[in-house]
Amino acid sequence: AEWVKDIYEPDAYSRSRLVFRPPWEPAPHVLRGGSFAGNQFTLSGAHRSHGDIDPEAANMGFRCASDR
């Protein structure tokens, strides 16, 4: 799985992007994709879950993106 900048909101897809909390607020961040520790239901790159930022998590990476 990969950390992304977005703060996790359970109902994010049913709300406007304008009401999202800033990513610097302490809150669980979105995790995208699966990992070797997952199963067939979580391996998709579109899989969305959440978790606290843990720099020692062995099965987490990060995803680079650009606003261009």
Sequence and secondary structure as in RCSB ss.txt:
>XXXX:A:sequence
AEWVKDIYEPDAYSRSRLVFRPPWEPAPHVLRGGSFAGNQFTLSGAHRSHGDIDPEAANMGFRCASDR
>XXXX:A:secstr
 EEEEEE  TTGGGS GGG   TTSSS EEEES  TTS TTT STT EEEE   TT TT EE      
